[in-house]
Every structure is written in C-alpha cells, then in structure tokens.
Amino acid sequence: MLIATLPPRYETVVYTGTTYYYANGTYYVLSGSQYQVVPAPVGVVVVNPPVEVNVVTVDNTEYGYSSGTFYEAEAAKDDNSDPTFKVIVPPIGATVTELPEDAKKESPPRKMKVRCPKRLIT
C-alpha cells in the first residue's frame, strides 16, 4: 500500500542502511514521492510501542505483540532516556489470539510416505 504523506507523528529509524518511518506499529519506506507500507524489519528499535499491544508470555518471558509483529522491551540506557522496543522474530511457542488483517493462512505441510529399500547386511 502506498500513501502520499506520513502520519503526523512518526519516528525516523535507519536500520541496515535503509531509512524507515514508523508510526504506531506501521513501518514505511520512501518509494518515489510516496511511502510504501512494509513489514516490520526484525532488529529495528523504536522508542514508542504501538498503542494497542498484547502481552504474550513464552517460557516466563513477556513479549509485546501488535499487528503481526513481536517486540521485546529493552531497558533504558541511562536515567535520562526511555526504554526502547526491538522488533524480534516470533518466539517459538508463542500463541496469539488475533492475526493481522493481511495475514494469509498456510496449510500445514503434508505428511509423505517414504519407502526405503531393504538393505542386506553381510
């Protein structure tokens, strides 16, 4: 999806050489004279988490989840700064109650029968 202008409040984040614009859980990159919505880049760190974040607990560790993206809170670096939120790979074992609107259902892999020839042992 392309938009002509960014929302009024956004963060500019440069990550792995790409400039991202972030606003309330949505990430954009400049595409010509417009902005393209892109998936959240794993590893990027933002100051403001999305407004609606669900807490997902996996192995006694809490993660934030919003619109298909998992976040891990990082402590403030010093007394004068705020905590930050890092986009992470979905943790193994995470269960969510909602999927983003553009999520695609994938069928589980089918089981295959494999026949192995008998080997003679001498």
DOLUM-8619 format. One line per field, with one value per residue: residue number from 1; residue in one letter; x, y, z of N, C-alpha, C in turn. Coordinates in pm, 1 decimal. Layout:
papa: c(NUM;...)
nudren: c(A;...)
n.east: c(X;...)
n.north: c(Y;...)
n.up: c(Z;...)
ca.east: c(X;...)
ca.north: c(Y;...)
ca.up: c(Z;...)
c.east: c(X;...)
c.north: c(Y;...)
c.up: c(Z;...)
//
This chain:
papa: c(1;2;3;4;5;6;7;8;9;10;11;12;13;14;15;16;17;18;19;20;21;22;23;24;25;26;27;28;29;30;31;32;33;34;35;36;37;38;39;40;41;42;43;44;45;46;47;48;49;50;51;52;53;54;55;56;57;58;59;60;61;62;63;64;65;66;67;68;69;70;71;72;73;74;75;76;77;78;79;80;81;82;83;84;85;86;87;88;89;90;91;92;93;94;95;96;97;98;99;100;101;102;103;104;105;106;107;108;109;110;111;112;113;114;115;116;117;118;119;120;121;122)
nudren: c(M;L;I;A;T;L;P;P;R;Y;E;T;V;V;Y;T;G;T;T;Y;Y;Y;A;N;G;T;Y;Y;V;L;S;G;S;Q;Y;Q;V;V;P;A;P;V;G;V;V;V;V;N;P;P;V;E;V;N;V;V;T;V;D;N;T;E;Y;G;Y;S;S;G;T;F;Y;E;A;E;A;A;K;D;D;N;S;D;P;T;F;K;V;I;V;P;P;I;G;A;T;V;T;E;L;P;E;D;A;K;K;E;S;P;P;R;K;M;K;V;R;C;P;K;R;L;I;T)
n.east: c(83.8;53.0;105.3;47.7;140.5;307.8;184.9;92.8;255.0;554.1;840.1;1174.3;1385.3;1695.3;1809.3;2019.8;2114.6;1883.9;1626.7;1361.7;1026.5;829.7;517.0;297.4;310.7;319.5;528.1;715.1;866.6;1034.5;913.6;970.7;785.4;614.1;504.1;570.3;405.9;563.1;674.5;750.9;1086.3;1296.6;1488.9;1500.6;1479.1;1252.1;1120.4;860.9;611.5;350.0;10.0;-188.5;-104.1;-61.5;20.1;228.9;321.8;597.9;764.9;798.9;879.8;795.6;653.5;577.4;300.8;171.5;-31.6;81.4;349.4;621.4;754.7;1031.7;1093.6;1344.9;1565.8;1601.8;1884.1;2009.3;1948.0;1829.5;1694.5;1438.2;1281.4;1326.6;1195.1;1234.2;1204.5;1140.4;1207.8;929.5;876.5;946.7;681.8;500.4;167.5;-99.2;-397.9;-512.1;-475.4;-302.6;-488.2;-405.4;-299.2;-209.0;-347.8;-178.2;-148.3;-75.9;229.1;210.0;206.2;436.1;472.6;745.6;928.3;1166.5;1423.9;1493.8;1789.1;2062.6;2244.3;2567.2)
n.north: c(-117.2;219.9;550.2;904.5;1093.2;1088.5;979.9;1227.4;1202.1;1041.6;819.3;838.4;592.6;454.6;161.8;-103.7;37.2;127.7;369.0;391.7;480.5;512.6;462.3;414.5;123.8;69.4;42.4;227.3;290.2;518.6;552.5;652.2;938.1;878.0;685.2;356.1;91.3;-144.3;-471.0;-509.3;-453.9;-701.4;-658.6;-382.8;-90.6;90.6;386.5;439.1;216.8;37.5;160.9;-25.6;-305.8;-645.3;-860.2;-1132.6;-1432.9;-1641.0;-1916.8;-1796.6;-1541.8;-1216.5;-1071.7;-812.4;-790.2;-691.8;-636.5;-848.0;-831.2;-892.1;-759.5;-678.7;-551.9;-318.9;-218.0;118.4;310.8;488.6;714.2;932.2;854.3;678.4;350.2;118.7;-48.5;-347.2;-500.0;-838.0;-1178.9;-1395.3;-1557.8;-1901.5;-2112.2;-1917.4;-1805.7;-1647.2;-1449.0;-1304.9;-1235.0;-1030.1;-821.1;-864.4;-1116.1;-1439.3;-1755.1;-2054.0;-2381.7;-2666.9;-2857.2;-3143.0;-3486.0;-3722.0;-4038.2;-4244.6;-4480.3;-4711.6;-4901.4;-5240.4;-5330.1;-5541.6;-5697.8;-5791.8)
n.up: c(0.0;-80.9;41.8;38.7;225.2;540.7;865.1;1117.7;1352.2;1376.9;1381.8;1269.4;1157.2;1098.9;967.9;900.0;676.6;552.7;547.1;761.3;831.1;1107.3;1257.1;1509.0;1505.5;1234.1;953.1;715.7;395.0;179.9;-144.3;-444.0;-471.9;-274.7;15.3;105.7;265.0;468.8;586.7;936.1;1010.6;1130.3;1417.5;1421.1;1627.3;1821.4;1983.6;2070.5;2147.1;1965.2;2002.8;2073.8;2225.3;2279.7;2547.9;2531.2;2668.4;2680.5;2787.8;3044.8;2974.0;2882.7;2594.0;2360.5;2137.7;1832.4;1558.7;1405.1;1464.3;1680.6;1979.0;2188.1;2499.6;2583.4;2832.1;2959.7;2858.1;3022.9;3301.9;3183.2;2959.3;2773.3;2788.7;2515.9;2222.5;2061.4;1745.8;1701.0;1595.5;1573.9;1881.1;1945.9;2017.4;2080.9;2117.2;1965.5;1979.0;1779.7;1431.8;1191.5;958.8;693.3;695.3;575.0;539.5;582.3;473.4;675.3;639.4;432.2;526.6;415.7;270.4;282.1;116.5;197.5;60.6;142.4;303.2;261.8;508.7;557.8)
ca.east: c(0.0;125.0;36.9;113.0;208.3;319.5;100.7;151.6;359.0;628.5;983.1;1262.8;1481.6;1783.4;1849.2;2093.1;2128.1;1753.7;1552.9;1223.2;942.5;747.9;407.6;200.0;315.0;328.8;659.0;709.6;988.5;1007.2;909.0;944.4;738.7;515.9;555.1;523.7;396.9;648.9;676.7;842.8;1218.0;1347.9;1610.2;1486.4;1443.0;1172.7;1100.3;719.7;545.9;215.0;-87.2;-252.4;-7.7;-99.4;133.8;236.2;423.8;656.8;870.2;810.6;929.6;687.2;679.1;465.5;256.0;76.6;-44.4;172.8;488.4;660.6;850.0;1096.5;1129.7;1484.7;1577.4;1660.7;2031.0;2051.1;1836.0;1770.5;1632.2;1322.7;1304.4;1301.5;1125.4;1303.1;1128.6;1208.6;1149.0;831.1;936.3;892.7;584.0;408.2;30.9;-167.6;-542.0;-552.0;-378.0;-325.7;-587.6;-347.4;-235.9;-250.6;-349.8;-98.3;-179.1;41.1;291.3;150.6;295.6;468.3;520.1;872.5;962.2;1310.5;1452.6;1559.5;1932.1;2119.5;2358.9;2655.7)
ca.north: c(0.0;346.9;669.0;1026.8;1159.8;1011.0;1029.4;1345.4;1165.5;923.7;814.2;802.2;495.4;399.7;27.2;-174.1;123.7;167.6;461.9;353.0;574.8;427.7;529.4;327.6;-15.9;57.7;82.0;277.5;334.2;610.4;489.0;765.4;1052.1;828.6;596.8;218.6;15.5;-263.2;-548.3;-460.6;-516.0;-765.8;-595.5;-238.3;-47.6;213.2;443.1;432.2;94.7;63.8;193.3;-149.6;-414.9;-757.3;-925.4;-1276.4;-1491.5;-1765.7;-1960.4;-1695.2;-1415.2;-1139.5;-1002.1;-736.0;-835.6;-599.9;-640.8;-944.5;-802.7;-912.9;-662.4;-709.2;-426.5;-305.5;-119.8;249.3;307.1;569.6;777.6;1038.0;801.1;589.8;215.9;106.5;-171.1;-407.6;-597.7;-966.8;-1294.3;-1453.2;-1660.9;-2036.6;-2143.6;-1805.9;-1822.1;-1519.2;-1462.8;-1231.9;-1220.6;-905.2;-830.0;-913.4;-1246.9;-1543.9;-1886.1;-2153.5;-2518.5;-2734.8;-2946.9;-3276.6;-3595.7;-3803.6;-4172.7;-4270.6;-4622.4;-4736.0;-5039.2;-5322.5;-5345.1;-5666.7;-5679.1;-5907.5)
ca.up: c(0.0;-88.3;93.1;-8.1;335.9;664.0;974.9;1182.9;1449.0;1333.3;1413.3;1159.1;1206.1;995.9;1008.8;792.9;560.0;499.7;631.5;785.5;902.8;1191.8;1326.8;1575.0;1461.3;1088.2;901.5;579.0;328.3;70.8;-276.1;-532.7;-393.3;-178.5;118.9;94.1;389.7;460.8;711.2;1039.3;995.6;1252.4;1467.8;1434.5;1762.6;1822.9;2116.3;2106.5;2100.6;1914.2;2106.8;2117.4;2232.3;2364.6;2611.2;2504.4;2754.8;2633.1;2881.3;3150.6;2921.0;2822.0;2467.8;2308.1;2006.1;1771.0;1412.1;1343.5;1499.5;1819.6;2033.2;2314.9;2567.0;2622.4;2940.7;2927.5;2864.6;3137.4;3371.4;3100.9;2838.9;2789.3;2735.3;2372.8;2185.3;1947.4;1667.7;1708.5;1527.9;1665.6;1966.1;1930.5;2120.8;2103.4;2069.5;1960.0;1962.2;1659.8;1323.8;1119.0;851.1;567.4;716.3;483.1;602.2;513.0;513.5;732.3;542.0;425.9;560.0;298.4;298.9;215.3;117.5;196.2;20.9;243.7;276.5;308.5;597.7;547.7)
c.east: c(88.9;39.8;116.9;191.8;209.6;220.7;169.3;264.8;424.4;772.6;1058.0;1371.6;1564.0;1833.9;1904.0;2094.3;1997.1;1686.8;1407.8;1154.0;840.3;640.7;309.8;194.7;322.8;462.6;645.0;850.5;946.5;1015.1;870.5;906.0;633.4;582.6;487.8;518.3;476.9;637.9;777.7;977.4;1269.6;1480.1;1598.1;1436.4;1367.9;1152.1;955.6;656.9;409.5;118.4;-150.7;-151.8;-62.6;27.4;122.6;350.6;467.5;771.3;902.8;873.3;814.1;736.1;556.4;430.8;151.9;82.6;58.6;319.1;510.4;766.9;906.5;1137.5;1276.5;1492.9;1637.8;1811.8;2085.4;1926.8;1764.0;1702.3;1517.4;1358.9;1272.4;1239.2;1183.6;1211.7;1207.6;1138.6;1045.0;893.4;868.0;800.4;485.3;271.9;-36.5;-315.8;-592.3;-438.5;-404.3;-422.1;-531.3;-278.0;-293.5;-242.9;-267.5;-137.4;-55.3;100.2;225.6;254.6;315.8;513.3;646.0;901.1;1113.2;1333.7;1522.3;1705.3;1976.8;2241.1;2442.2;2760.4)
c.north: c(124.3;457.7;791.9;1096.4;1068.9;1063.7;1146.2;1313.5;1036.7;934.2;780.4;712.3;445.6;265.6;-46.5;-93.0;169.2;261.9;416.9;466.5;489.3;510.4;425.3;185.6;-36.7;115.3;119.8;298.6;426.1;534.8;596.2;884.6;1010.3;735.1;460.5;154.2;-112.9;-343.2;-489.3;-530.2;-572.3;-701.1;-445.8;-206.4;84.3;258.1;423.7;303.2;129.5;89.5;66.0;-263.9;-521.6;-817.6;-1075.1;-1330.6;-1625.7;-1799.4;-1853.6;-1563.5;-1344.2;-1065.5;-918.5;-788.1;-737.5;-613.1;-731.7;-926.3;-826.4;-811.3;-713.4;-576.1;-430.2;-193.5;10.9;242.5;386.9;635.9;882.5;985.2;707.3;449.9;214.3;-30.0;-223.5;-508.3;-728.1;-1070.9;-1352.8;-1564.7;-1796.0;-2064.7;-2032.3;-1838.7;-1686.5;-1542.5;-1393.6;-1231.1;-1088.7;-928.3;-891.9;-1048.7;-1348.4;-1677.4;-1981.8;-2290.5;-2581.1;-2828.4;-3084.6;-3380.4;-3679.2;-3941.0;-4195.0;-4419.5;-4636.2;-4880.5;-5114.0;-5338.7;-5480.5;-5635.9;-5805.5;-5904.7)
c.up: c(0.0;-28.3;50.9;102.3;458.2;767.7;1045.4;1281.0;1403.3;1379.4;1285.2;1216.0;1088.1;1046.8;887.6;663.2;498.0;598.6;638.3;858.3;977.4;1261.4;1378.1;1518.0;1311.9;1043.1;754.6;527.9;215.0;-60.5;-377.1;-447.8;-290.3;-78.1;108.4;231.7;370.7;590.5;809.5;1023.2;1128.3;1290.9;1486.3;1575.2;1752.9;1966.8;2162.2;2055.8;2040.3;2030.3;2161.9;2109.6;2326.5;2423.3;2584.7;2588.7;2697.8;2727.7;2985.3;3104.8;2851.4;2698.3;2434.7;2169.9;1955.1;1619.6;1345.7;1377.9;1648.5;1857.3;2165.1;2376.4;2605.9;2726.0;2890.5;2946.5;2981.5;3197.7;3286.6;2974.9;2873.3;2744.2;2585.7;2345.3;2055.2;1878.5;1666.2;1621.7;1623.7;1749.7;1945.2;2048.0;2148.2;2043.3;2075.1;1934.7;1837.0;1559.3;1253.8;1003.0;723.5;581.9;618.3;554.5;517.1;564.1;574.6;628.4;548.0;463.3;434.8;344.4;217.1;227.3;106.5;154.4;133.8;204.9;332.0;395.3;588.3;654.1)
//
